[in-house]
Amino acid sequence: MLKFSLSASSTQLVINVLDLVLSRGKPLDRAYSEFFSGQRLESEELARITIVTGDILRRLNLYCYLASVEPEEIERLGSRLLNVWHQFHDLELPKLEYSLPIDQKEYAIRLEEAKQNEALWDGCPEWLDELGQKSLGDSWAAERKALTFMPKRYLRVNELKGNREELATALLAEHITTKQVDGVDSALEVTSNSALFRSETFKKGLFEQQDAGSQLVAAAVDAQPGMRVIDACAGAGGKTLHIAAQMQGKGRLLAMDVEQWKLDALKQRARRNGAHNVETRIIASSKTIKRLKLSADRVLLDVPCSGLGVLKRNPDAKWRDTSERLPVLINLQKEILQSYSRMVKPGGILIYATCSIMPQENREQVDLFLENNSDFRLIEDENISPAKTGFDGFYLAKLERVS
């Protein structure tokens, strides 16, 4: 967390970003882009703004309760919210030209009340707390707390261009310090506040920023050189590029998605990474999938999900989503799993994955699929727990087509 308070200009930027997210429904990354594109900010100040904004969104209901501010009032009452945030973290209040004061007596009362409400203290909305308790039982409290922490920064070494030790040395030459991550052979944790994407190391394609839990999902694909591999929900391609490195550029790697702009972004990343065996294809209709029937040695299905395992990285989602969205996603996952599994050839492996920690999206989906598809068997599955690992939360299951 910060050691010094925000400047007046940075405080106003935080208020502007929060207002865009909470009052106008903009995703956090797009709100950052809108406000930062015209700003000439030093990397350290930019980091401070994102740290404060992220922390407020991870525990928004707590800070709003302490400040007696509703989320939709951020534009008008944002200065009081930011004053409360600074006081909560024992920082000097920002020197704003116009600033709403804190009622210290009311603040003290509300602080003691909040300490008695664990879900509120962890910044958890009621709908999510009810869902978590129902779905995860006694383990939910630890997961809920883990999702309040600021996410760590992890890198994946691009093994098409070097190994982890060489990457660490190259980063250190640019004053970026890192340490190895136990249990994730491709990962480094960044331990300095450096601007990664301005580094020559990044421009040369020596690494990608990717959570260590996400790296475990791609590692489970275990793609070998010469294989035919399909990443069927590729998005912007973080896992695709990891798979390309596994294949050492040999074989065919098909990245598919329903949105062309994501595949266009992947093409640019693949060029920087030197991943020349990546081919992109838009999923225009069900015929796209049918044409690939029984063709792949590996199929990765990183399906659309609630994202409830990555809330510390995407904290705005829990204030935008509701419990009504989950059944819609579960039906979509079921349809994708049933349809896209046809691309796996006999003896091939399907990897089903989500960035959720909810069993309805994970093992329950796999069990239902296996009940209706006797030509597949479960090899293994894994829950990547934020509480146990400190990583983002993921689920993966490896299924073999046996006939």
N, C-alpha and C positions, 0 to 999 in steps of 0.2 A: 504494500500500500504506500501512499505518498508520505514523504517526510516533511513536505512544505505545502502550504495551501496553493490553490490555483490562482493565477492572475485574474484580473477583472475580465479581460477579453476571453480567456479560456473558459471562465465560468459561464459567460454568456453563450459561448459555443456549445457547451454541454446542455444548457437550457434549450437552445435552438434544436439540437439533435433530439433531445427527449421529446420536445413538442411535436416534431415531425413524426416520430415513432408512435407516440401515445395518442395524439389528437388526430393525426392524419393517416395512421395505419401504414406508414412506410417501414419496410424491413430495415434493420439497423445498418446493414452494410451499405444500403442505398442512401440512407440518411447521412452516413459518414461521407460518402462520395459527393453528395450534393453540397455539403458545407465545406469540405476540405479542398475541393478542386480549385477554388479560387483563393485559397489561403497559402501564404508562404510561412509555414510553421517549421521550426526546428524539430528534428525527430524526437528529441526528449520531451518537448511540450506536446507534440502529437500523441506520444505514448501516455502522458499524464491525463490528457483529455479522454482517451479511450479507456484508461483504467477507471477513472471516476464514473464515466457513463456506464460502463459495463457493470461496475459494482452496484450502482443505483438500480439498474434494471434487474440484477440478480435478486435484490431484496427490496423491490419497489414498494410493495405494500407496507413493509416495515418503516421505511423512511417517510412514506406519505402519511402513515399513522402518526409518527413522531412529530411531523411538521403540521399535521392537521390540514393536509392538502390532498385534493382528489387528482388522479392522473390527468384528467382532461383540463385541469387548471394550471398546468405547467407553464404555459406562456405568461399567465398573469401572476402566478405565485411562485414561480420557479426559484426566485432568489431566496425565499424562505426555505425551500427544500434543500438548496445547496448549502445554506447556512447550517441547517440541521445536520446534513451529511458531514460537514467539516467538524462540527462540535462532537458528533458521535465518534469520530476518529481522532479526537483531541488535537485538532489542527486550528490554527488561527483563522478566523472568518475572512473570506475574500473581501477585498476593498472595492466594493461596488459603489457606483455613483448613487443608484437608487436601490435600497435593500430593505426587505421586510424583516423586522426584528423577530427574535424567538421569545416566546413567553416562557421564561425559565421554569416557573412553577408548574405550568401545564406540561412542559417537556419532561420534567422529572417524574411526574405522575404517569405519563404515558410510557416512559421508558421502563418503569417498574412493571406496569401492566403487560407490556410486550414481552418481557422476560418470562412471564408465566404462560405464554402461548408459543409453544415450540414451532408450530407451522408458520406463524407470523414472523417469529425471530429468524427462521430460515428463508423468509421471502417466498413462501409457497402460497399460491392462490387456493381458495377452498376447493374448487373443482378438481385440481390436481392432487391435493392432499387426500381427498376422498378416493380418487382413483388409485393412488399409490397404496393406501392402506388396504383397499379391497384386493388389489392385484398382487402385492408383494408382502403383505402382512408385517411381521416383526422386522423384516429387513428394510422396510421402506424408510424408517427414520434415519438410518445411516446414509442411505442413498440421497435422501432429501437434503441432508446437511452437506454431503459431498458436492452437490450441484450448486452450492452457494459460493464455492471457492473460485478465485480467478484462475482460468485455465493456464496451464504451463505452455510454453512454446516448444514444439518438437519439430525436428527436421528428419526427413528421410534421405539418406545418401542415395544418389543416382549411381548405381553400380555399373551402369554402362560407361561411366567416366571416372570411376575410382572407388576406393573403399572408405569405410567409416573413419579410419585413422588418418588417411590422407585428407579427407574433408575437414576434420577437426583442426589439422595443422594449417590448412588454407584459410579457414575462418579466423583462426587466432592471428594470422598475419594481417587481418583486417580488423583486429581488436574485437572480435566476436568470440566470447568464451562459451564453451559447451562441456557437457559431460555425457558419458555413455549411459544408456537406459538398460537396466537389467531385464532380461527376458525378451528384448526386442532388438534383434541383431542389426537392423537397418536404421535404428533411431539414435539421434542425439538430442539432448535437452539443452536449450539455449539458456545460459545463466547470466547474460548481460542484457542491457536494454538497447541493443544495437538495432539499426534499421536494416533488416535482412534483405529487403528487395532492392536496396540501393547498392548492395555489395557486388563486387566483380565475381565473386564465387557464385552468386545466384545467376547473374547474367550469362555466365558460362555453362549454366545448366548442371552444376554439380550437386544440387539438392533441390528438394521441394519441401515446403512447409506442410506437414501432415501429422495429425495426432498419432501418438504411439498406438492407441487402440485401433485406429483405422489401419495402421500398418499391419497389425496382427490379422485383420480380415483379409487383406490382400495376400499376406504370406500363406494363409490357409489354401489359397488357390493352387499353390505349388506347381505352377506352370513350368514345363520343361522346354528347352530349345527344340524347335521343329514341330511343336504341337499346333493344333488349331484351337484357339481360345476365343470365347466371346464374352465381353463385358456388356451385358444387355441393358443395364441402366446406368450408363457410364457418367452422365452429368458432365462436369468439366474435366473429369479424367484423372483425379489423383490416384485412384487404385489402378486404373488402366496403365499409367506410367510405371507404377510399381511392378505390375505383371510383365510389362515390356522388358524391364531390367532382369526379371527372373528368366525370361526367354532368351536373353543375350542377343536380342535383335533377330533371332532366327525363328522361323515359323510364321503363322498368320495370326494376328491379333485384331479382332473386329470389335470396335467400340460403337455401341448403338444407344440412341436416345430418341425421345419424341420431340426434343427442342433443338433446332439447328444451331442457335447461338451458342449453346453449350458445347456442341461438337466443334464449332469454329474456334472456340477458346482452347479446346483440347488440341487441335491441330497446331496452334502456336506453341503450346507447352511441349508438345511432342518434338517439334523442330528444335527447341532450345535444349531438350533432354537428349537429342540424338536417337530418339525412339523411332526408327525408320520403318519398322514393321507394323505400325499402327495404321489401321484403315478405319475410317468413320462411315457410318451409315445411318440415315434418319429412319425411324420406324414410322412409315407412312400409313400402314394398315396391318391387319393380321396376316396379309400375304407375305409381308417381309419376314415374319417369323416362320411361316409354313415353308418358305423356300430353303430354310436352313435346317429342316427336320433331320435329326439323327446325324448331324455333321460335326459336332464339336467334342474335343477331348475334355474341355473344361468350359463351364458356363457359370459366370458370376452374376447373381441377381441381388444387387444392392438396392432393394425395393424402396419406393416411396413410403415414408413412415411418419410417425408423430414427432420424431426428433427428441423424444423425452430422455434420451441418454446424453444429449449434447447441449443441454440447457445452459451450462455455465459458459459455453462458447457462443450460443445463440439465445441470450436471456430474454429477448423481446418476444419470443414465440409463446411463452406461457401467459403473456398478457394479451396476446392476439387470438390464441386458440381456445377452444372449449372442449368439453367432453363429447359433444355431439359430433365432432370431426373424426373421432377415433373409429367408430363403426364403418364410416365411409372408407377410411384408409384400409381397414382390415379386409373389406370386400375387394378392394383394388389389389391388395397383396395376394389374396387367394386367387384372383383371376390371372395375375401375372405369373405366379408360381405354376399354375396348372398349364397355362398356354406356353410359356417360354421354356418349360422343362422339355418340350418336344425337341429342342435343338441338341440335347445331349445324346451322344451315340452310345450304344451298348459298351459297357466297361468304362464309360466316361463319368465324370464327377460334376455334380451341380453344387454350387456353394450359395446358399440362401443367407442373406445378411440384412440387418437393419441397424440404425443408430438409435434404437429404443431399448429400454430395459423392461418393458412390459411384456409379460408372457403371452398375452393375447396376440401380439404381433410376432412372437418368436416361436418358442417350442410348440405352442398350441397350433400355430399355423402349420408347422412341420408335421406334427402328429396327424392333423386332419388330411394333409396331402398324402401321407403314407397310407392312411386308411383307404384312400381312393385310387392309389397307384401302386399296385403290388410289384411292378417292375422296377421300383426303387427301394433301396435300403439305407438306413441311417448309419453312417460310419462313425461320426462323433459330432457333438455340438459344444459350444462354449458361450458362456455369458461373461462379457467383459464389464466388470462392475466399477463405476467411478469410486465407490467407497473403498473397495479393496485394492485398486490399482493406482488411483489418482488420475487415470486417463479419462477420456470421454467414454460413455457407455455404448457398447455394441453387443450384437448377438450374431453368431454364425453357426450354420449347420452344414456339414458335408454329406451329400447324398450320392450314392452310386446307382447308375442305371445297370441293373443286373441282367436284363433281357430286353 
